[in-house]
Amino acid sequence: MTGPSADQLQARRDAVVRRLRDRGLAGLLVTTLVNVRYLTGFTGSNGALVLPTEGTGVFLTDGRYQDQAADEVPGLELLITRDLVGEGGRRMTGSSDAWAVETHTLSVDDHSRLDEHEVASAERVVESVREVKDEYEVEALREACAISVQALGALLEGPLVGRSERDVARDLEWRMLSLGAEAIAFETILASGPHSAVPHHHPTDRVIESGDLLKIDFGARVAGYHADCTRTVVLGPPADWQREIHAAVREAQAAGVEALVEGAVPSDVDALVRGSLDAAGWLDWFTTGLGHGVGLQIHEDPFFGPSNAGRLAPRTTLTMEPGIYLPGRGGVRIEDTVLVTSQGQRPVVLTEFPTELLEIA
Amino acid sequence: MTGPSADQLQARRDAVVRRLRDRGLAGLLVTTLVNVRYLTGFTGSNGALVLPTEGTGVFLTDGRYQDQAADEVPGLELLITRDLVGEGGRRMTGSSDAWAVETHTLSVDDHSRLDEHEVASAERVVESVREVKDEYEVEALREACAISVQALGALLEGPLVGRSERDVARDLEWRMLSLGAEAIAFETILASGPHSAVPHHHPTDRVIESGDLLKIDFGARVAGYHADCTRTVVLGPPADWQREIHAAVREAQAAGVEALVEGAVPSDVDALVRGSLDAAGWLDWFTTGLGHGVGLQIHEDPFFGPSNAGRLAPRTTLTMEPGIYLPGRGGVRIEDTVLVTSQGQRPVVLTEFPTELLEIA
């Protein structure tokens, strides 16, 4: 995919500017790289944005990226410098109002170089705007998710028994890259047998055996956007306990996915899914978070949890990933990347792939 | 590789503690994840270390990593919390002296939660200690570099003409992973024809043609340690200008590598290599930095440049990567990861691979 259009980038900046104006701020110095990318289109490793509420913004990067910035960044003044924060600070002008800075990521040392200015906290304003995806972002996420599940489908044609976790993980990653992923979205979790009970297991040389549960948490990246998907399969006919915990997770996960509608409150969804696992008698073995926003970052706002009382807006993308982890025995997680749609419509599962307990040779 | 030993980790912490004592500090709150890994062995994504100059340190992580921390982190008290900085701050006790915090990475928001304490800047003390690698680190770097050049050798058996940059980049990455890399060290730069003039090019669908220069900047990661290597080859017999710029880069790079000895001053080495390119008439086309330390980070201290007047110590690892970039035509870079050895001994090139201009089919 080529980058977002000039209009899309301008619309993103406009959305941030509206929130800054509501707070009476003169502008925002954006120094968090992923936020800079979101607002400018710049995909390099060093950049900043001075975004005033009046007038044209300034994009800052160093000399390595002069040509790339000219290609990727429309609608902004370009300033080449090695001193992004210092030069950025000097452009924070034009008003007696305070400017906001990204205090959640700006380092103490960089902040001290702005101290002649009165500055306020950005309060994660860009992260907040990023929760709702525009058309470009939804398309990139769709593509990343489509590649992911296509690769999984090919992998699960098997055989898998007799191969190491590491080998199978590499195989899956290779398939995603061959299908057009620009990179893998994160280090693949591929956990067999007792390892499947470890929520964030790193693939090892353990050889996959008949009777194992195999938990695969993986995803492709496209145009900077991350897919996030987990399926747990069984190698051969399942034991009763495997069937039981898989069914409990599947029921809870399906309920969670269906609850991701416009206006839903994340803490309510969290309670709903936990209630499902509790009713089945397995809540004590669900030891991770329920899910998270996903987009330019693999984990981003909004997050599930008992304290998130916001309301989901259309075109928010989140993961839904309950699990049951029985230490020393095995575990099951089922995870989808889900798109919240408009009032009255069902959520769209972007990682569309069967959730039944598949038996693989 | 398994992780560093308890003794190695203790020796790293002791080296930091000595420097803290020299400054009269009571201890250091380590919040930079890569520094936490270096000093504790912890490979997860969320951790901090309270390192007092007297007594036992405290390792902090969240509940997801309880088992992993018990496995990976020897010799420290373990504290499970979601509030690493807050709890870390409460453990900064035991003395009326100031504690240091990592102000170059600690966010303004996190810092504000420590403001009841008198704190000093760590002044990159852990990064400074990390410049000199211990035996474990050298072994990991050796292995990462060996895998990298072995993969390159297999790739260059060809054929490459007629394949896309993206396809060839994926092929190289796959080979590194198959040879035992835990991941690629960074996104591969594979730049053909005119693209080779772009220092940090992303692989595209451009098909590699006869007569192209092909610049390949790549590396494997092993146990967290990064290899960094570049070779530029030509597809078929080279044109005179290709031969000329390659020879100039090769001569400058070889001189630079030989200069990486104990006691050398990075700014002097920088001047030496630039002098070589200048004498050949190409200095204006060398538009990037000369190199950087490499280890747990792909770019780390020390950096080359006109202002770095430190002296290289034995067991420092650096890249040496001059280049000539002719916009619209093509470019050449040759880069090695190099180990500085003891006084009087020549540096060791860890990415051992021919630097001649190879003609590939």
HADDOCK unambig.tbl for C-alpha pairs under 7 A between the chains (distance, minus, plus):
assign (segid A and resid 64 and name CA) (segid B and resid 288 and name CA) 6.98 0.50 0.50
assign (segid A and resid 103 and name CA) (segid B and resid 107 and name CA) 6.24 0.50 0.50
assign (segid A and resid 103 and name CA) (segid B and resid 108 and name CA) 4.98 0.50 0.50
assign (segid A and resid 103 and name CA) (segid B and resid 109 and name CA) 5.49 0.50 0.50
assign (segid A and resid 104 and name CA) (segid B and resid 107 and name CA) 5.62 0.50 0.50
assign (segid A and resid 104 and name CA) (segid B and resid 108 and name CA) 6.33 0.50 0.50
assign (segid A and resid 104 and name CA) (segid B and resid 109 and name CA) 5.29 0.50 0.50
assign (segid A and resid 105 and name CA) (segid B and resid 107 and name CA) 4.99 0.50 0.50
assign (segid A and resid 106 and name CA) (segid B and resid 107 and name CA) 5.25 0.50 0.50
assign (segid A and resid 106 and name CA) (segid B and resid 108 and name CA) 6.14 0.50 0.50
assign (segid A and resid 107 and name CA) (segid B and resid 103 and name CA) 6.25 0.50 0.50
assign (segid A and resid 107 and name CA) (segid B and resid 104 and name CA) 5.60 0.50 0.50
assign (segid A and resid 107 and name CA) (segid B and resid 105 and name CA) 4.97 0.50 0.50
assign (segid A and resid 107 and name CA) (segid B and resid 106 and name CA) 5.24 0.50 0.50
assign (segid A and resid 107 and name CA) (segid B and resid 107 and name CA) 4.39 0.50 0.50
assign (segid A and resid 107 and name CA) (segid B and resid 108 and name CA) 5.80 0.50 0.50
assign (segid A and resid 108 and name CA) (segid B and resid 103 and name CA) 4.97 0.50 0.50
assign (segid A and resid 108 and name CA) (segid B and resid 104 and name CA) 6.31 0.50 0.50
assign (segid A and resid 108 and name CA) (segid B and resid 106 and name CA) 6.13 0.50 0.50
assign (segid A and resid 108 and name CA) (segid B and resid 107 and name CA) 5.79 0.50 0.50
assign (segid A and resid 108 and name CA) (segid B and resid 108 and name CA) 5.19 0.50 0.50
assign (segid A and resid 109 and name CA) (segid B and resid 103 and name CA) 5.49 0.50 0.50
assign (segid A and resid 109 and name CA) (segid B and resid 104 and name CA) 5.27 0.50 0.50
assign (segid A and resid 174 and name CA) (segid B and resid 174 and name CA) 6.97 0.50 0.50
